[in-house]
Amino acid sequence: MRVALLNPPGSRMFIRDYFCSKTTKSNYLFHPIDLVMLSGIVASKHEVRVLDCIAERLDVAAADARLDAFAPEAIVSLVGSVSWDEDRVFLAAQAARGRRVIAIGDVLHERAEARLAEEPWLEAALGNFVGADVLKILERRYDDVRDSVVRKPDGAIEKLDARGKLHGGYSIPRPRHELFPTHGYHFSFARSERFATILTDWGCPFPCTFCVMSTLGYASRPIPEVLEEVDELRSRGIRELFVMDQTFGVRKPRGLELCAEWERRGDLSWTTYARPDHADDELFAAMKRAGCHTVMMGVESADPEVLAGYKKKYDVADVREGFQRAKRHGLRTVGTFIIGLPEETEESIRRSLDLALELELDFMSLNMAVPRFGTPFRARAIELGLVDENDLVMDQGGAEAKLPTQALDRDTMLALKKRMVRRFYLRPSYLWRRVKSVASLYELRAQAREGLALLFRNV
């Protein structure tokens, strides 16, 4: 059948991706990994088109026209809590045209049965984007579905098994990157304009209580499948990658094997996530030889009690040592922080900024604390009365502060976050270091564009 993989239109630059949704903190937009992975699975059996309305800047009328031209029998769509009010209206209109609608996203990661009951246009909520459930639902083989919530022909809504809890390994057909737009994606750390977003594993084995990834289980793809995907990209001239593994090299021998294969190819350039307590000298050295130039690592907070309370399983000393190791191996570093956890005070924010300056980060990424669906942190925020369990809209990108803390209100939190961004990025010494480090005119222009967009959102 004809199946459209859809990133719906939106009034803002929405990022709906991997059971998270937010507005972009600057100007970046990477390929939605859910649709990337689903593209190979669905295209193995059906005729597929990808319509990324955010990348192509399509409004509702233009999106309608593109879908009408393809006339899909089914739509597999991203949805997000940050855009839910818009998503549900657009997708209900598609269902009214006689199109089946299957969706995946953070707003469906918790209480999906209730969402289906409220939204009669929604046939199913996928529990993951790396399994065969999507094919079984398209073929109406509902009894074979394993990790999704479905509406059966008799109207019954049924939750099947442990949604998204994958363990061990998984296998998928090659993702069809060629179906995605060639323009419209921008990645802050890419060193060339054309890049691809890939995923070599699933979820995360670490128990951080504020992160949705800890709720998904952990599984990895066979290395030959990953290499097939990368080599197809190379054949089309794409050598810049965003490797979206939440902790690259979780299984160190596998990470080293991937690096050895990429090093043999000799032409890849990439960015990925790592943990400061996990990536040792051997792994960082192998990553650098394989073409990695930038690693993103969680700092989260300079408060040891916060790190322990949210089960980060490392302390500030581990953070310092991890960033020092990355720098020794010539890797650019991005430190990610969470601002606005219930324990947050003005003093704790100041300490986090001091740590960011001490680490001499190349980039700092600030995320506002939000109660992600399905996480222990959400349950605690509801218990503390900081959020209503029926409130669906949240944005970690920082356009607004979702939660007050026990000491600071929302407006104060947002003002402190903006001040932290300005103090970090507007240091003359930092700006000079950034200019000296760029490797090409493209990179200079891209970083200037991203920097101006970031500062504009934090004035």
C-alpha positions, 0 to 999 in steps of 0.5 A: 500500500502507499504509506506516508511517513510524516513529520507534521507541519507546525507553527514553530520549529518543533523537534519530535524525535525519539520519545522527546519533543521540544523547540530548537534551542538555536537553529538546528534540526536533524533528521527525525530518527524515528522516521529514518529507522521506520523508512527501511522497515516500511519500505521493505513491504510498501510504497513509501514517501517521507514528508518532513514538513518541519525541514521543508517549512511546509504550512498546513495547506502545503502539507495537505496538498503534498499528501493529497498528491501522494494519496496514501492509504496510511500515515505513520506520523510523529507527534509531540507533547510540545505540538500536540494541540496542532498535531491532533487537529492536522491528523484528525483531518487526514483521518477524515479523508479516509487515511489510517493514522498510526503515530509515535511520540512522547505524548503516547509513551505514557497512558497511550490507551487514554490518548486513543480513547480520546482521539478516535482518529488514531488507530495505533500508538507505536511502542518503538520504531525499530520493530515490526509492529508497524508492518503488522498494524498496517496489515491489520494483524493486530494479534501479532503486535508485540509492543504497541497500543492498538484499536481493533476493528471492534473498537476495543483498545488494547495495550500489548506487552511491554511497549518499547522494552527491547533487550539484546539485539534487533535487526532492521532493513537499511534505512532509506535516507534517500527518501528524506529532503536534501535541504532543511536540516542543520546540525550545530556541530556538523563540519559539512552541510550534508550530513545524515543522522544514524542510530546503531543501538536502541535506548540506554542501559543507564538508570537516570531517572529524568531521562526517557531513554532509561525507560526503553531498555537497551539493544544493539544492531548488527554491525554489518547492518550499520556498515551497509547503511553508512556505505550507502551514504558514502556512495551518495557523497555523505560522510558527515554523521550524527551518530545518535546512540545515547552512549556510544560504545556502551558495549566497548568491544562493539564500539571499538569494532565499529570504530575500526571499520570506520577508520578503515574507510578513512573518510567519515566525520562524526558527532556522538554522545558519550558518558564521562565515566564510561569512555576511557582513553582507549575508546576516545582514541579509537573514536578520534581515529575513526573520524569523531570530532565532537562528543556530547556528555552529560554534566547535568549539575555541579551538585553531587547530591543532585547527581546521586539523587537522579541516579547518574551513577557518576560524580563531579570528579568523574565529569572533570576526568571525562572531559579532560580525557576527551580533550587529550584526544583532540575531541571537541566537547559539548556539556549538557546541563539540566536547569530547573530540577526541584532542588534547584536554587540560584546558588546551584545554577551559579555553581553549574555555570562555574563548572562549565567555565572550569571544564573549558567546554567548546559548547554548552547545552542547557535543557529545562527540566521537564517531566518526561512521560514514563520517567520516575522524575515525572511521577515525583514532580506530580507527587510534589505538586509541580505539574498536573498529570493531565498537562501534556505540553512541555518543552525542554528547549527553554522557550519557557520554563515548565516547572517551578522549583521548590525555591524558584518560580518559573519566570525566575528560572527562565531568566537565570537560564538565559543569563547563564547562556549569555555569560557562557557564550559572550566571553571574548576569550570564548568567542576568539577560541571558537573563531580560531577552531573552525576548519572551513568557511562553511563551519564558520558560517554555520556556527555564526548562524547557530550562535546568533539564533541561540543568543536571540532566544536568550536575550 
